Amino acid sequence: MHSSAPCFSRVRAEWLWLASAITLGVLLRLPGMHHALNHDEIYTVQAFASLPYCDIATSYDVPNNHIFHTILVRLAIQLLGQHEWSVRLPAFLAGVLAIPGIYLLNRVMIPLSRVAILSAWILALHPVHISYSQSARGYSLLVFFT
């Protein structure tokens, strides 16, 4: 029984470090959710997310339309109303979920838990990723799925 205690302690510490990175990631991304929408975000809503789903999925007139993200924005607006935070919610969620996602990817690929934890913390604190997670654009989804 004594031999499993250090292992349990390491696993618990690893999960606490990951939970801390996710929590800090959320806290760093929340402040920008209520800012006024910028030009690209407004264009996404007006030119694309206001269309029916079938038109969003089959229209790629300009490369400014991140189709899957636009579908999620339309869904968020329909469910939650058209607010700055609801328009940005898909990007925010993808940005936050990318933190445990990069942890899991590294944990599977590299057996060192330190590398996985460090990668989660780097992403949680990365200024560009924070910005992507606060912007109603598809970039944080791209990071998440990559």
mmCIF file of the C-alpha atoms, coordinates in Angstrom:
data_MODEL
# 
_entry.id   MODEL 
# 
loop_
_atom_site.group_PDB 
_atom_site.id 
_atom_site.type_symbol 
_atom_site.label_atom_id 
_atom_site.label_alt_id 
_atom_site.label_comp_id 
_atom_site.label_asym_id 
_atom_site.label_entity_id 
_atom_site.label_seq_id 
_atom_site.pdbx_PDB_ins_code 
_atom_site.Cartn_x 
_atom_site.Cartn_y 
_atom_site.Cartn_z 
_atom_site.occupancy 
_atom_site.B_iso_or_equiv 
_atom_site.pdbx_formal_charge 
_atom_site.auth_seq_id 
_atom_site.auth_comp_id 
_atom_site.auth_asym_id 
_atom_site.auth_atom_id 
_atom_site.pdbx_PDB_model_num 
ATOM 1   C CA . MET A 1 1   ? 0.000   0.000  0.000   1.00 0.00 ? 1   MET A CA 1 
ATOM 2   C CA . HIS A 1 2   ? 2.883   2.368  0.647   1.00 0.00 ? 2   HIS A CA 1 
ATOM 3   C CA . SER A 1 3   ? 4.266   1.934  -2.873  1.00 0.00 ? 3   SER A CA 1 
ATOM 4   C CA . SER A 1 4   ? 1.120   3.302  -4.532  1.00 0.00 ? 4   SER A CA 1 
ATOM 5   C CA . ALA A 1 5   ? 0.981   6.445  -2.372  1.00 0.00 ? 5   ALA A CA 1 
ATOM 6   C CA . PRO A 1 6   ? 3.778   8.320  -4.215  1.00 0.00 ? 6   PRO A CA 1 
ATOM 7   C CA . CYS A 1 7   ? 2.195   7.402  -7.560  1.00 0.00 ? 7   CYS A CA 1 
ATOM 8   C CA . PHE A 1 8   ? -1.215  8.652  -6.405  1.00 0.00 ? 8   PHE A CA 1 
ATOM 9   C CA . SER A 1 9   ? 0.396   11.833 -5.106  1.00 0.00 ? 9   SER A CA 1 
ATOM 10  C CA . ARG A 1 10  ? 2.099   12.487 -8.463  1.00 0.00 ? 10  ARG A CA 1 
ATOM 11  C CA . VAL A 1 11  ? -1.131  11.915 -10.385 1.00 0.00 ? 11  VAL A CA 1 
ATOM 12  C CA . ARG A 1 12  ? -3.033  14.184 -8.026  1.00 0.00 ? 12  ARG A CA 1 
ATOM 13  C CA . ALA A 1 13  ? -0.395  16.912 -8.372  1.00 0.00 ? 13  ALA A CA 1 
ATOM 14  C CA . GLU A 1 14  ? -0.495  16.556 -12.156 1.00 0.00 ? 14  GLU A CA 1 
ATOM 15  C CA . TRP A 1 15  ? -4.283  17.011 -12.196 1.00 0.00 ? 15  TRP A CA 1 
ATOM 16  C CA . LEU A 1 16  ? -4.020  20.018 -9.870  1.00 0.00 ? 16  LEU A CA 1 
ATOM 17  C CA . TRP A 1 17  ? -1.457  21.659 -12.169 1.00 0.00 ? 17  TRP A CA 1 
ATOM 18  C CA . LEU A 1 18  ? -3.706  21.014 -15.167 1.00 0.00 ? 18  LEU A CA 1 
ATOM 19  C CA . ALA A 1 19  ? -6.816  22.296 -13.373 1.00 0.00 ? 19  ALA A CA 1 
ATOM 20  C CA . SER A 1 20  ? -4.868  25.410 -12.365 1.00 0.00 ? 20  SER A CA 1 
ATOM 21  C CA . ALA A 1 21  ? -3.794  26.032 -15.969 1.00 0.00 ? 21  ALA A CA 1 
ATOM 22  C CA . ILE A 1 22  ? -7.379  25.650 -17.200 1.00 0.00 ? 22  ILE A CA 1 
ATOM 23  C CA . THR A 1 23  ? -8.720  27.923 -14.451 1.00 0.00 ? 23  THR A CA 1 
ATOM 24  C CA . LEU A 1 24  ? -6.145  30.615 -15.176 1.00 0.00 ? 24  LEU A CA 1 
ATOM 25  C CA . GLY A 1 25  ? -6.824  30.189 -18.902 1.00 0.00 ? 25  GLY A CA 1 
ATOM 26  C CA . VAL A 1 26  ? -10.516 30.880 -18.308 1.00 0.00 ? 26  VAL A CA 1 
ATOM 27  C CA . LEU A 1 27  ? -9.776  33.887 -16.098 1.00 0.00 ? 27  LEU A CA 1 
ATOM 28  C CA . LEU A 1 28  ? -7.399  35.399 -18.672 1.00 0.00 ? 28  LEU A CA 1 
ATOM 29  C CA . ARG A 1 29  ? -9.895  34.929 -21.521 1.00 0.00 ? 29  ARG A CA 1 
ATOM 30  C CA . LEU A 1 30  ? -13.065 36.197 -19.805 1.00 0.00 ? 30  LEU A CA 1 
ATOM 31  C CA . PRO A 1 31  ? -12.316 39.949 -19.704 1.00 0.00 ? 31  PRO A CA 1 
ATOM 32  C CA . GLY A 1 32  ? -12.442 40.416 -23.488 1.00 0.00 ? 32  GLY A CA 1 
ATOM 33  C CA . MET A 1 33  ? -15.787 38.685 -23.925 1.00 0.00 ? 33  MET A CA 1 
ATOM 34  C CA . HIS A 1 34  ? -17.885 41.864 -23.429 1.00 0.00 ? 34  HIS A CA 1 
ATOM 35  C CA . HIS A 1 35  ? -15.819 44.303 -25.504 1.00 0.00 ? 35  HIS A CA 1 
ATOM 36  C CA . ALA A 1 36  ? -17.437 45.825 -28.569 1.00 0.00 ? 36  ALA A CA 1 
ATOM 37  C CA . LEU A 1 37  ? -17.174 43.631 -31.659 1.00 0.00 ? 37  LEU A CA 1 
ATOM 38  C CA . ASN A 1 38  ? -14.457 44.618 -34.129 1.00 0.00 ? 38  ASN A CA 1 
ATOM 39  C CA . HIS A 1 39  ? -14.854 44.874 -37.909 1.00 0.00 ? 39  HIS A CA 1 
ATOM 40  C CA . ASP A 1 40  ? -14.063 41.220 -38.699 1.00 0.00 ? 40  ASP A CA 1 
ATOM 41  C CA . GLU A 1 41  ? -16.380 39.976 -35.966 1.00 0.00 ? 41  GLU A CA 1 
ATOM 42  C CA . ILE A 1 42  ? -19.253 42.178 -37.139 1.00 0.00 ? 42  ILE A CA 1 
ATOM 43  C CA . TYR A 1 43  ? -18.646 41.060 -40.715 1.00 0.00 ? 43  TYR A CA 1 
ATOM 44  C CA . THR A 1 44  ? -18.756 37.404 -39.613 1.00 0.00 ? 44  THR A CA 1 
ATOM 45  C CA . VAL A 1 45  ? -22.128 37.947 -37.932 1.00 0.00 ? 45  VAL A CA 1 
ATOM 46  C CA . GLN A 1 46  ? -23.727 40.071 -40.643 1.00 0.00 ? 46  GLN A CA 1 
ATOM 47  C CA . ALA A 1 47  ? -22.359 38.449 -43.795 1.00 0.00 ? 47  ALA A CA 1 
ATOM 48  C CA . PHE A 1 48  ? -22.272 34.814 -42.695 1.00 0.00 ? 48  PHE A CA 1 
ATOM 49  C CA . ALA A 1 49  ? -23.813 33.888 -39.324 1.00 0.00 ? 49  ALA A CA 1 
ATOM 50  C CA . SER A 1 50  ? -27.094 35.581 -40.238 1.00 0.00 ? 50  SER A CA 1 
ATOM 51  C CA . LEU A 1 51  ? -27.574 33.181 -43.166 1.00 0.00 ? 51  LEU A CA 1 
ATOM 52  C CA . PRO A 1 52  ? -29.455 29.866 -42.974 1.00 0.00 ? 52  PRO A CA 1 
ATOM 53  C CA . TYR A 1 53  ? -27.247 26.908 -41.987 1.00 0.00 ? 53  TYR A CA 1 
ATOM 54  C CA . CYS A 1 54  ? -27.303 25.376 -45.476 1.00 0.00 ? 54  CYS A CA 1 
ATOM 55  C CA . ASP A 1 55  ? -26.089 28.677 -46.978 1.00 0.00 ? 55  ASP A CA 1 
ATOM 56  C CA . ILE A 1 56  ? -23.311 28.967 -44.400 1.00 0.00 ? 56  ILE A CA 1 
ATOM 57  C CA . ALA A 1 57  ? -22.129 25.426 -45.129 1.00 0.00 ? 57  ALA A CA 1 
ATOM 58  C CA . THR A 1 58  ? -22.211 25.777 -48.915 1.00 0.00 ? 58  THR A CA 1 
ATOM 59  C CA . SER A 1 59  ? -20.974 29.346 -49.351 1.00 0.00 ? 59  SER A CA 1 
ATOM 60  C CA . TYR A 1 60  ? -17.311 30.227 -49.392 1.00 0.00 ? 60  TYR A CA 1 
ATOM 61  C CA . ASP A 1 61  ? -17.287 33.398 -51.459 1.00 0.00 ? 61  ASP A CA 1 
ATOM 62  C CA . VAL A 1 62  ? -14.453 34.937 -49.458 1.00 0.00 ? 62  VAL A CA 1 
ATOM 63  C CA . PRO A 1 63  ? -11.834 33.291 -47.253 1.00 0.00 ? 63  PRO A CA 1 
ATOM 64  C CA . ASN A 1 64  ? -13.030 35.371 -44.308 1.00 0.00 ? 64  ASN A CA 1 
ATOM 65  C CA . ASN A 1 65  ? -15.724 32.787 -43.555 1.00 0.00 ? 65  ASN A CA 1 
ATOM 66  C CA . HIS A 1 66  ? -14.559 30.092 -41.155 1.00 0.00 ? 66  HIS A CA 1 
ATOM 67  C CA . ILE A 1 67  ? -17.479 27.802 -41.938 1.00 0.00 ? 67  ILE A CA 1 
ATOM 68  C CA . PHE A 1 68  ? -17.587 25.539 -38.867 1.00 0.00 ? 68  PHE A CA 1 
ATOM 69  C CA . HIS A 1 69  ? -17.008 28.498 -36.565 1.00 0.00 ? 69  HIS A CA 1 
ATOM 70  C CA . THR A 1 70  ? -19.748 30.468 -38.332 1.00 0.00 ? 70  THR A CA 1 
ATOM 71  C CA . ILE A 1 71  ? -22.192 27.598 -37.823 1.00 0.00 ? 71  ILE A CA 1 
ATOM 72  C CA . LEU A 1 72  ? -21.336 27.569 -34.106 1.00 0.00 ? 72  LEU A CA 1 
ATOM 73  C CA . VAL A 1 73  ? -21.754 31.368 -33.901 1.00 0.00 ? 73  VAL A CA 1 
ATOM 74  C CA . ARG A 1 74  ? -25.196 31.119 -35.528 1.00 0.00 ? 74  ARG A CA 1 
ATOM 75  C CA . LEU A 1 75  ? -26.168 28.381 -33.073 1.00 0.00 ? 75  LEU A CA 1 
ATOM 76  C CA . ALA A 1 76  ? -24.915 30.437 -30.097 1.00 0.00 ? 76  ALA A CA 1 
ATOM 77  C CA . ILE A 1 77  ? -26.852 33.503 -31.267 1.00 0.00 ? 77  ILE A CA 1 
ATOM 78  C CA . GLN A 1 78  ? -30.012 31.464 -31.755 1.00 0.00 ? 78  GLN A CA 1 
ATOM 79  C CA . LEU A 1 79  ? -29.729 29.840 -28.319 1.00 0.00 ? 79  LEU A CA 1 
ATOM 80  C CA . LEU A 1 80  ? -28.418 32.770 -26.271 1.00 0.00 ? 80  LEU A CA 1 
ATOM 81  C CA . GLY A 1 81  ? -29.295 35.925 -28.208 1.00 0.00 ? 81  GLY A CA 1 
ATOM 82  C CA . GLN A 1 82  ? -27.028 38.293 -30.077 1.00 0.00 ? 82  GLN A CA 1 
ATOM 83  C CA . HIS A 1 83  ? -24.549 39.634 -27.527 1.00 0.00 ? 83  HIS A CA 1 
ATOM 84  C CA . GLU A 1 84  ? -20.814 40.202 -27.748 1.00 0.00 ? 84  GLU A CA 1 
ATOM 85  C CA . TRP A 1 85  ? -20.158 37.287 -25.386 1.00 0.00 ? 85  TRP A CA 1 
ATOM 86  C CA . SER A 1 86  ? -22.470 34.864 -27.203 1.00 0.00 ? 86  SER A CA 1 
ATOM 87  C CA . VAL A 1 87  ? -20.911 35.700 -30.575 1.00 0.00 ? 87  VAL A CA 1 
ATOM 88  C CA . ARG A 1 88  ? -17.484 35.001 -29.043 1.00 0.00 ? 88  ARG A CA 1 
ATOM 89  C CA . LEU A 1 89  ? -18.566 31.933 -27.052 1.00 0.00 ? 89  LEU A CA 1 
ATOM 90  C CA . PRO A 1 90  ? -17.530 29.289 -29.655 1.00 0.00 ? 90  PRO A CA 1 
ATOM 91  C CA . ALA A 1 91  ? -14.026 30.787 -29.895 1.00 0.00 ? 91  ALA A CA 1 
ATOM 92  C CA . PHE A 1 92  ? -13.812 31.085 -26.113 1.00 0.00 ? 92  PHE A CA 1 
ATOM 93  C CA . LEU A 1 93  ? -14.840 27.469 -25.522 1.00 0.00 ? 93  LEU A CA 1 
ATOM 94  C CA . ALA A 1 94  ? -12.453 26.199 -28.201 1.00 0.00 ? 94  ALA A CA 1 
ATOM 95  C CA . GLY A 1 95  ? -9.647  28.232 -26.652 1.00 0.00 ? 95  GLY A CA 1 
ATOM 96  C CA . VAL A 1 96  ? -10.304 26.905 -23.174 1.00 0.00 ? 96  VAL A CA 1 
ATOM 97  C CA . LEU A 1 97  ? -10.731 23.304 -24.380 1.00 0.00 ? 97  LEU A CA 1 
ATOM 98  C CA . ALA A 1 98  ? -7.441  23.554 -26.279 1.00 0.00 ? 98  ALA A CA 1 
ATOM 99  C CA . ILE A 1 99  ? -5.621  23.767 -22.928 1.00 0.00 ? 99  ILE A CA 1 
ATOM 100 C CA . PRO A 1 100 ? -6.526  20.243 -21.733 1.00 0.00 ? 100 PRO A CA 1 
ATOM 101 C CA . GLY A 1 101 ? -6.400  19.164 -25.378 1.00 0.00 ? 101 GLY A CA 1 
ATOM 102 C CA . ILE A 1 102 ? -2.726  20.034 -25.745 1.00 0.00 ? 102 ILE A CA 1 
ATOM 103 C CA . TYR A 1 103 ? -2.068  18.419 -22.379 1.00 0.00 ? 103 TYR A CA 1 
ATOM 104 C CA . LEU A 1 104 ? -3.699  15.157 -23.520 1.00 0.00 ? 104 LEU A CA 1 
ATOM 105 C CA . LEU A 1 105 ? -1.914  15.205 -26.869 1.00 0.00 ? 105 LEU A CA 1 
ATOM 106 C CA . ASN A 1 106 ? 1.468   15.638 -25.213 1.00 0.00 ? 106 ASN A CA 1 
ATOM 107 C CA . ARG A 1 107 ? 0.664   13.134 -22.474 1.00 0.00 ? 107 ARG A CA 1 
ATOM 108 C CA . VAL A 1 108 ? -0.026  10.483 -25.112 1.00 0.00 ? 108 VAL A CA 1 
ATOM 109 C CA . MET A 1 109 ? 2.933   11.350 -27.338 1.00 0.00 ? 109 MET A CA 1 
ATOM 110 C CA . ILE A 1 110 ? 5.542   12.002 -24.651 1.00 0.00 ? 110 ILE A CA 1 
ATOM 111 C CA . PRO A 1 111 ? 5.491   9.940  -21.454 1.00 0.00 ? 111 PRO A CA 1 
ATOM 112 C CA . LEU A 1 112 ? 6.795   12.819 -19.324 1.00 0.00 ? 112 LEU A CA 1 
ATOM 113 C CA . SER A 1 113 ? 3.967   14.515 -17.460 1.00 0.00 ? 113 SER A CA 1 
ATOM 114 C CA . ARG A 1 114 ? 6.107   17.647 -17.045 1.00 0.00 ? 114 ARG A CA 1 
ATOM 115 C CA . VAL A 1 115 ? 6.058   18.217 -20.806 1.00 0.00 ? 115 VAL A CA 1 
ATOM 116 C CA . ALA A 1 116 ? 2.278   17.865 -20.966 1.00 0.00 ? 116 ALA A CA 1 
ATOM 117 C CA . ILE A 1 117 ? 1.729   20.204 -18.008 1.00 0.00 ? 117 ILE A CA 1 
ATOM 118 C CA . LEU A 1 118 ? 4.205   22.748 -19.374 1.00 0.00 ? 118 LEU A CA 1 
ATOM 119 C CA . SER A 1 119 ? 2.500   22.732 -22.781 1.00 0.00 ? 119 SER A CA 1 
ATOM 120 C CA . ALA A 1 120 ? -0.895  23.352 -21.129 1.00 0.00 ? 120 ALA A CA 1 
ATOM 121 C CA . TRP A 1 121 ? 0.530   26.261 -19.142 1.00 0.00 ? 121 TRP A CA 1 
ATOM 122 C CA . ILE A 1 122 ? 2.221   27.766 -22.193 1.00 0.00 ? 122 ILE A CA 1 
ATOM 123 C CA . LEU A 1 123 ? -1.050  27.694 -24.119 1.00 0.00 ? 123 LEU A CA 1 
ATOM 124 C CA . ALA A 1 124 ? -3.041  29.026 -21.147 1.00 0.00 ? 124 ALA A CA 1 
ATOM 125 C CA . LEU A 1 125 ? -0.668  32.016 -20.850 1.00 0.00 ? 125 LEU A CA 1 
ATOM 126 C CA . HIS A 1 126 ? 0.069   32.640 -24.531 1.00 0.00 ? 126 HIS A CA 1 
ATOM 127 C CA . PRO A 1 127 ? -1.074  36.178 -25.439 1.00 0.00 ? 127 PRO A CA 1 
ATOM 128 C CA . VAL A 1 128 ? -1.952  35.357 -29.052 1.00 0.00 ? 128 VAL A CA 1 
ATOM 129 C CA . HIS A 1 129 ? -4.016  32.337 -28.027 1.00 0.00 ? 129 HIS A CA 1 
ATOM 130 C CA . ILE A 1 130 ? -5.776  34.426 -25.386 1.00 0.00 ? 130 ILE A CA 1 
ATOM 131 C CA . SER A 1 131 ? -6.606  36.969 -28.090 1.00 0.00 ? 131 SER A CA 1 
ATOM 132 C CA . TYR A 1 132 ? -7.860  34.239 -30.456 1.00 0.00 ? 132 TYR A CA 1 
ATOM 133 C CA . SER A 1 133 ? -10.073 32.904 -27.665 1.00 0.00 ? 133 SER A CA 1 
ATOM 134 C CA . GLN A 1 134 ? -11.666 36.337 -27.195 1.00 0.00 ? 134 GLN A CA 1 
ATOM 135 C CA . SER A 1 135 ? -12.313 36.993 -30.885 1.00 0.00 ? 135 SER A CA 1 
ATOM 136 C CA . ALA A 1 136 ? -15.344 35.781 -32.827 1.00 0.00 ? 136 ALA A CA 1 
ATOM 137 C CA . ARG A 1 137 ? -13.182 34.201 -35.490 1.00 0.00 ? 137 ARG A CA 1 
ATOM 138 C CA . GLY A 1 138 ? -12.245 30.587 -36.166 1.00 0.00 ? 138 GLY A CA 1 
ATOM 139 C CA . TYR A 1 139 ? -8.604  30.715 -35.093 1.00 0.00 ? 139 TYR A CA 1 
ATOM 140 C CA . SER A 1 140 ? -9.006  29.153 -31.651 1.00 0.00 ? 140 SER A CA 1 
ATOM 141 C CA . LEU A 1 141 ? -11.001 26.321 -33.253 1.00 0.00 ? 141 LEU A CA 1 
ATOM 142 C CA . LEU A 1 142 ? -8.083  25.801 -35.629 1.00 0.00 ? 142 LEU A CA 1 
ATOM 143 C CA . VAL A 1 143 ? -5.702  25.541 -32.670 1.00 0.00 ? 143 VAL A CA 1 
ATOM 144 C CA . PHE A 1 144 ? -8.078  23.181 -30.852 1.00 0.00 ? 144 PHE A CA 1 
ATOM 145 C CA . PHE A 1 145 ? -8.504  20.811 -33.804 1.00 0.00 ? 145 PHE A CA 1 
ATOM 146 C CA . THR A 1 146 ? -4.822  20.937 -34.723 1.00 0.00 ? 146 THR A CA 1 
# 
